Amino acid sequence: DVLPSPDGPAPSVSITEIRQYLRAQDIPFHDGYSCLHTPSLFTGDRGDQPLSANAPFTLFIDKTTGSFLCTATLAEGTWQDFQANVELRHRGITPIPPASSEEMEEEMRQAREDARCIWERALPLWELLDEKETKETKALFGISMVTDATLKRFGVRYLRTARSLVFPWFSPQDATLKGLKLVRVEKKGGTITYVEETLPRFDSYRNLFGLPLIGRRDTELVLTGWELDALALHQAAGVASLALPRGSSCLPPTLLPYLEQFKRITLWLGEDLRSWEAAKLFARKLSLKRCSLVRPGNLQPRPLEALNQGLNVTKILRSALLASHKSIVSFRQLREEVFGELVNTEQVSGVKWARFPELNKLLKGHRRGELTIFTGPTGSGKTTFISEYALDLCMQGVCTLWGSFEINNVRLAKIMLTQFAGRRLEDQLEMYDEWADRFEELPLYFMTFHGQQNIK
C-alpha cells in the first residue's frame, strides 16, 4: 500500500512541493545547481532515526522531475519512490532501493556479460603486434596525434574483429564494468561516418566517459559530445573532461548529480549549429551562471580537430562565452536572499500600495519607444510606486528590466514580492515558496549595477 501503482504516468511535482515535503519530514537539504542534495535514505542511520545533517549529502533530487539518485549506492527512482521510502523509515523499516522489472534486470545482466566478453577480447592499441596496423588504425579514426599515454589513461581499446574502438563504462561506485560503446568508421565515397553501438542498449547507456578520472577537488570541467574529443581536450589542455553518452542529442537527467561538484562547466559539444543550440539548452539545465559555451567556427572546430590542426586548445577554452550576462540576474538567483530578509523581521518591510486605475488616463498605457520620468522628494514613494507600475505590466507578460542604483536587488525584489502577494510574508513564512514560485514566472530581471558607475 506504499509503492505507487505502475500503471499510467507518474504525477508531476513542483520544486515548491519537494521543498515543503522535505521540510515537513525534517529531512535536511541544500540547493545545488540542478538538484537538491540530502543525506541518503539507503546508507548509515537506522530506519527509525531522523536523517542527520552531518551525514554525507549523497542523494540528489532533480529540481525539474523529482527523480532521485543516490551516488553512494546507485539507488534511483521517481519522486513517488522517494516518498514511499521515507514512509518506510517512519515505520522503522530500512528503505530498499526501487527494483527494476525482472525482464529489465535480466537484460542489463546479459548486457554486462556481453560487454565483459568483448572487453576481454579487445586490445590496447599500443599492444597490437604490427606497428603499421597501429598507425593505420589511428589514422583511420583521426587520432594519430593522440598519444598512447592518453589512450591508456582513459582505458580505450581496439576490437580487431569489428574494427572498432572500445570505450568502457565503469561504475563510479566500485569501478566494475557496466557497459561499452563501440565506434567504427564507414567510408562512403569521399565521406567518413562514425557508427556507434552500445551495450546496454542506447536508451539505457548512461556513461559519462572519463568520470572515474575526475577527482573530488576538481571544480572546473569541459563537457564534450564525443569520447575522442574528451581525449583530445585532456591531452592538449590538461583539463578535466567528460563526454556525454548520446552526444549533443541528449543530457540524461540521471547524470546531473555527477555534475553538481563543478563550479564552472564549459560546453564544447561540436562544430555545427545543432551542437551550438544543444549547448545553450544544456546550459539552462546545468544553471546558466556556471556555464560557458565554445561557439563553433573555422578557428574553433571540435576538440579533436583542433588538436590535429595544431590549434591552441587552451586559448579556445579561454575565449568561451558566458552563458549568462554578468550584469543581469533573475529572481531565481535572488529568492533565497529575499527569503533571508523576510525571516529577519527587524529589517524594514516594504509598504503595500493599491493599484492606480487612473494611470491609463494619464499615460495612455505603457508604449514602446516612450520614456517616462517620475520625480519627487526623497521618501515620497517613487520606488514603491514604480514597483507597483512594473508589476502590473509584468503580470500581463511585458518584459521588465530594473536598473536600481540606490536600492539593492534583494531589497527591491522583497518589496515587489510583498506587493505581488498583497500580504506581509514576514508573518506567513510558510507561504513564501508558493508566492515566490508565482513571482518567479514573471518576465522580470534586475541589473547588478549599484551605486555610482562609469558611463561606459
N, C-alpha and C positions, 0 to 999 in steps of 0.2 A: 504493500500500500504506500510505499515511499517513492519508489522509482517511477518516473513518468512513463506514460504509455508510448510504445514505439510507433504507434500509428499516427500519421499526419505530421506536419512540420512543427518544430519546437517553437513556442511563442517567443516573440522578440522581447528584449529587455533594454531599458534605457540606463545610461550611466548613473542617473539620479537614483533609480530603483536599486542598482547594485550598491551604491554608496550607503543608502539608507538601510539596506538589509545587513551589510557588514557592521554598521554602527549598532543596529538593533541586536545583533548577535554577539556584540563585544569582540569582534574579530579585528585586530589591529591591521592597518593597511597604510600605504602611502602611494601617491600618484607617481607613475612613471611617464614615459613619453607616449606610449600607446597602450600600456597595460596598467592595472592596479596590482601592486605587489603585496602579498600576505604570507604569513608562515604557512607551511604545508599542512594539510589535514592528514597526510599519509605518512608522516615521519614524526619521531620524537614523542610528544606528550601522549598520555593515556587518553582514551576516548572521552572520559568524563571530566577531563581537565580543560579549562579555558586555554585558548592558544596564547602563547607568551609573546610579548612584543620583543623579547630578547632572542627569540629563535630566528634562524636564518629565514629571510623572506624569499623562499624558493618557489612559491606558487604564484602564477601570473594569470590575471583575469583580463581578457581582451575588452577594452572600453567600448568597442563597437558591437560585438556579438555576445559578450558574456561568457564565451567558452573559456576554459582554463587549461593550463598545462603546468605540471609540477616538474621542474627541471632536475630535481633530486631523484625522483622515482619514475619519471616519464609518464606518470598518470595524466590522462587528459579526458575531457568530456564537455558536455554542454553546461549552461548555467543551471539547468534543472538538475543535472547530475551533481553539481556543486551543492545546491540546496539540500538534495537528498542525503549527501554525505555529512553535511552539518547536522541534519536531523539525527543521523545515526550516532554522531558524537554525543548529542544531548541524551541519548538513551544509554550511553556508556559503552557503545559498540565502536571498535576501531574501524574507521572507514575503509572500504575496499575500492580500489580503482575501478571505474566502469569497464566492463569487459566488452570486447567486440563479439560479433556473431561467430559461431563455430566455423562457418564457411570462410569468413574473412581471416580468422586466426590460422586456419589450415593453409589458406592461400599465401599469407605472409610467411609462415614457417617454410613452405615449399620454395618461395622466392628467395629466402635467406639461404636455404640449402643449395639452390641453383647458383646463387651468387658466390657462395663459398667454393663450389666446384670450379667455376670459371676463374675465380681469383687465384686458385692454386695452380691452374694451368697457364695463367698469364705470367709473363716475364718482365722484369725491369728492362727498359730499352738498352741500357748500357751493358746488359748481360747477354745480348744476342751474340751468337757465335761469330757472325760475319760483321765486321766494322762497316763494310759497304752497305749492308742491309740496314744497319742503324742509321746511317746518313740518309739513305733513300727514304726511310720511314719518317724521319724528322722533316725532311724536305717536303714530303707528301702532305704532312699536316701543318706545314708552315712554322715549325718550331725549331729550326736549325739554330736559332740564336738562344734558345732556352737551354741552360746548362744541365748536365746530369745531376748536379747537386740540387737544383731546384726541383727536378722531376722526382728525385729521391725524397726530398723533404715533404712533398705533397703525396707521395706514395703512388705515383702514376705508373701503370704497367701497360704492356702491349700483348694482345692476344693474336698470335700468328694466324690461327685457322680462320679468324673472322677479319683479319687485317684491321683491327680496331684498337684504339687507345682505351684503357680501362681506368675509370675514376672511381675510387672507393667511397662508400658512405659508412663511416664509423660512428657508433653510438657515442654521444658526448658524455654519457654516464659511465660506461665501462669499456669503451674503445673496441667493442665487438663489431664485426662486420654486419651491417644491416641491409646493404644493397649495393648496387653498382650502376654506373652509367657507361655504356659502350658507345664510342663515336668512331664512325668510319667515313672515308672520303669517297664520293662518287663523282666521276667526271663525265659530263655530257657535252660533247662538242668542246667549246672553249671555256665552259663554266664549271666551277667546282662547287659542289654542295656537300654539307656535312649531315650525315644521317645518324640520329641518336636513338638508342634503345635503353630502357631502364628496367632494372629488377629491384623492387617490385614494380608493378605497372605504373604508368605515367602519373595518374592522379593520387597514388599513394607514395610517390617518391618525394621525400621532403628534405633532401640533403642540402645543407649549406656547405658546399665544398670548401674545405680549409678550416672548418670550425675547430677541430682538435688542436690546431696550431695557435689558436687565439689564447693569449694569457689573460688572467683575471684583471691585470692592471692596464690592459690596453683600453684606451679611451677614444681612439680615432680609427676609422675603418673606411676602406673603399669597397663599395658593393658593385659587383660586375654581373653581366648577364651570361658569362661563358667561363668554363673552367680554365681554358687556355689563357684567357685574359687575366684571371687571378694569378696564374703562374708568372706571366709577364710583369704584372704590377709588383709582385713581391721581389722579383729579381731586379727590376730596373729601379725601383724606388725604395725598396726595403720596408714597405708599409704592410700593415695587416690588411688582408684582402679576402673576401668571400665571394663565391659565385652562387647565384640563385638557381634552383633546380630546373626551372622552366624558362630561363632567360627573362626577357622583358615582357613575356606574356602574362605573368602572374607573380604576386608576392603572397604566398600562402599565410594566412593569419597564424597558423601554428608556429611559424618561425619567428614571429615578432618578439617573444620573450628572450630569445638568444641575442637580439639586437639592442636590448634595453641598456646594457652596460656602456654603450658608446655615447660620448658627449657630442661627437661630430661624425657624420656619415657623408661621404662623397659618393654620389651615384654616377657611375661611368658605365652605362649599360650597353652601348653600341655606337654605331656611326650613321644610323638612319633616323628619319623623322619619327618613326614609330617608337624607337628606343627613347628618344627625347621626350615624347609625350608620356611614355610609361614612367620615365624618371620623375616627371612633375607629379604624376599621380601617386607614385610610391612615396614621394617626399611628404605628401599630405598624410599618408598613413603613418609615417615614421615620426612626424612632427616637423613642421617647416623650420622651426628655429634652430634645429641641429643639422640640417641637411644642406649640402652644396651640390651643384649639378655641373658636369662637364658637357658643354654644348658640342654636338657633333660638327665637324668641319674638315676641310682638306688638311689643315695643320693640326687637327685634333682627332685622328682616327681612333678606332678601338685600341685598347692597350697592347694587344699582341702585334698589331700592325705598326703601332708607334715604336715598339721595341725593334721590330725588323727594319724600320726605316731609320733607326738611329736617332729618333727624336728625344728630346729631354722630357721624360715622363714626369719627373718631379715638378718641372716648370708648368706643365699642363695641369697638374693637380692644383698647383697654387693659383691658377687662373680660373678655377671653378667658381661658378656664380652662386651666390647665396640664394637659397630657395625662398627666403622671406626678406622683406625690406627691413634694414636695421633700425629705421626711424619710425616704424609703424607697428603697433601691437593691436591685437583684438581683445575683446573682453575675456575670452578664454584664458589668456595669459595673465589677466588681472584678477580673475574671480576669487582665487584663494586669498589674495591680499585684501580684496574687498570684504571677504568673509571675516578676515582677521580684524578689520576695522569695526565691523558690525558687532563682533564679540566684545570688543572693548567699548563699553557703553560710556566711558568717561570722555571719549572723543566727541567732538561737536557733530551733531547729526544734521542731515540735510533738512531744509524746510520744505514742506509739501505745498505745492501751488495747484490751484484748479486750472482747467483748460481755459483758453481765451477764445470763445466762439466769435468775437467781433474781429479777429485778426484778418480774416479773408477780406473783410470790407475795407481794411486799411491798405493791405499789401496785394490784394487780388491773388493770393496764393503764392507759393514758392515757385519762382520761374527761372528756368535755365538762363544763364548769362547775366543775371542781376546780382548786384552786391548790396546788401542791406547792413547798415551800421546802427547799432544801438548804443547810445551814450547815456551816462548818468553818473552821479557821485558815488564814491566808494561805499559799498554796503547797501546800495539801493535795490539789489536783486537782479542785476543784469545776467550773471551766470545762471542763476536759478531759472530765470525766465527763458533764456536761450536753450537751456537743457530741456525744458518742457516743450519748447518750439521744435527742437530737433527730434525729440521722442515722437511727437505727433507725426512727423514726416517719416521717420524710421519705421513706424508701425504700418505705414502704407507702402513700404518697400523702397523708399528713397535712400540711396547710399549716402552715408554721412561720415565725414572725416573731421575730427576735432583737433584743432591746434590750440591747446590750452597752455599758455606760457606762465600763468600765475598760479593756478591750482594744479597739483599733481594728478596724474591719471587715476590713481586708486581712489582719491577723494572725490574726483569728478564722477567716476563710474559709480561710487557709492551713492552720491546724490541722485544720479539718473536712475539707478536701480530702485531707490526709495520712491521716487516719483512714479516709476513704472508700476511698482507693486501697489502704490497708494496706501501703504501702511508702514508702521515702524518695525522694521525687521529685527531691530535690536531686541525687541520684546518677544519675537516669534522666530527664533533661530531655526526651529525645526522646519520652517517653510522656506528657508534660504535656497536650498537646492532646487526646489520647484520653480521659484521665481527666477533664479539665476539661469536655469535651463531655457526658460522662455525668453529672457532678456538676451541670452547668447545668440539666439536665432536672428536677432535684428541685424541689418547691414550697417553696423556701427564700428568705427575704427578710431584709434587715438594716435596722434603723432607723439614721439617720445621726447621732443624738444621741450625744455623747461627753463625759464629764466632768460637772460639776455643771450642772443645768438648772433653770430656773424651772418650778414645778409646773404652770403654765398650758400 
